[in-house]
């Protein structure tokens, strides 16, 4: 059976290879063996069932934030506010988990819905500002990140302060945690939680919306050419707000998966890096929902394995971060390379047509 790779898949694969090559050069420059480094890096993320579980747990918030960025991209919007949306989703879920004493299935359902709503609201505000006043969504979403940051900075010590430190909330009870004993035991004590199943279900839903629904068609039409979409009867402003709201809701779920799944409480003074890593995931995935899944797993392996690589070889763990940054760089520039290739191809076709016309004219 032949496997046919799409153009976007090939470009992403090339970006990964170039990033790994750059990492190998850096390892050699620090006097270490790239073969040994990569052996420990990748085995550190997948050498046993516990580390596989930790890799999946690390990848779970990245799936949500990657989807949040990719979904907005489909409408021609750059959602750089996933970190703030994560914070608000996490705060909403944590507040419900620390306040209500309901049975676990009901409580978790309510917590996820609150996280979804809080993140969606945080994403809808930049969308509304874009649609109503043409405020650039990058500027607005960055400002919303810091509003979320200071909201959490105030709310946690004021209402949910832990027994010892003011910088973190109380620990969530087991009834309000996405961790479940059977899953923890299955992966031998790893941080894996129910968030991974919610993430996979979300990928399926988002892929269906984008590829199989009228809404998905309209969102992509707005992203491709909003003036043509407006002329065809699509309410562009409404779709912009809706796209950012859905993107924010996805990041809000990512916040819940991180703060009530991977962690057990919220800390103040930290803007979650997963929101920015989600941009890298979406870029590498070429905004494909299933590409987001594979990209998140890959980055999860790098994040989980870098500590093990450092312990076994003394290679600085920052090299793994450099590899990720290099992959992002090549994934971004691949768009420029693709455009250059298309332009050169068009010129070649035009020259061929001109020669054909000359030849046909000479024959007459």
GIJOKA-V847206 format. One record per backbone hydrogen bond with DSSP energy under -1.0 kcal/mol. CO is the residue of the C=O (numbers start at 1). NH is the residue of the N-H. If there is no record, write none. Layout:
[[CO;NH] [CO;NH]]
//
This chain:
[[6;10] [7;11] [8;12] [9;13] [10;14] [11;15] [12;16] [13;17] [14;18] [15;19] [16;20] [17;21] [18;22] [19;23] [20;24] [21;25] [22;26] [23;27] [24;28] [25;29] [26;30] [27;32] [28;31] [33;37] [34;38] [35;39] [36;40] [37;41] [38;42] [39;43] [40;44] [43;47] [48;52] [49;53] [50;54] [51;55] [52;56] [53;57] [54;58] [55;59] [56;60] [59;63] [60;64] [61;65] [62;66] [63;67] [64;68] [65;69] [66;70] [67;71] [68;72] [69;73] [70;74] [72;75] [72;77] [73;76] [78;80] [81;85] [82;86] [83;87] [84;88] [85;89] [86;90] [87;91] [88;92] [89;93] [90;94] [91;95] [92;96] [93;97] [94;98] [96;100] [103;107] [104;108] [105;109] [106;110] [107;111] [108;112] [109;113] [110;114] [111;115] [112;116] [113;117] [114;118] [115;119] [116;120] [117;121] [118;122] [119;123] [120;124] [121;125] [123;127] [124;128] [125;129] [126;130] [127;131] [128;132] [129;133] [129;135] [130;134] [136;140] [137;141] [138;142] [139;143] [140;144] [141;145] [142;146] [143;147] [144;148] [145;149] [146;150] [147;151] [148;152] [149;153] [150;154] [151;155] [152;156] [154;158] [155;159] [156;160] [160;170] [167;268] [168;162] [173;176] [174;177] [178;194] [180;184] [181;185] [182;186] [183;187] [184;189] [185;188] [193;196] [194;198] [195;199] [196;200] [197;201] [198;202] [199;203] [200;204] [201;205] [202;206] [203;207] [204;208] [205;209] [206;210] [207;211] [208;212] [213;217] [214;218] [215;219] [216;220] [217;221] [218;222] [219;223] [220;224] [221;225] [225;229] [226;230] [227;231] [228;232] [229;234] [230;233] [234;236] [235;239] [236;240] [237;241] [238;242] [239;243] [240;244] [241;245] [242;246] [243;247] [244;248] [245;249] [246;250] [247;251] [248;252] [249;253] [250;254] [251;255] [252;256] [253;257] [254;258] [255;259] [256;260] [257;262] [258;263] [260;178] [264;172] [266;169] [272;275] [273;277] [274;278] [276;280] [277;281] [278;282] [279;283] [280;284] [281;285] [282;287] [285;288] [288;292] [289;293] [290;294] [291;295] [292;296] [293;297] [294;298] [295;299] [296;300] [297;301] [298;302] [299;303] [300;304] [301;305] [302;306] [305;309] [306;310] [307;311] [308;312] [309;313] [310;314] [316;319] [317;320] [318;322] [319;323] [320;324] [321;325] [322;326] [323;327] [324;328] [325;329] [326;330] [327;331] [328;332] [329;333] [330;334] [333;337] [334;338] [335;339] [336;340] [337;341] [338;342] [339;343] [340;344] [341;345] [342;346] [343;347] [344;348] [345;349] [346;350] [347;351] [348;352] [349;353] [350;354] [351;355] [352;356] [353;357] [354;358] [355;359] [356;360] [357;361] [358;362] [359;363]]
//
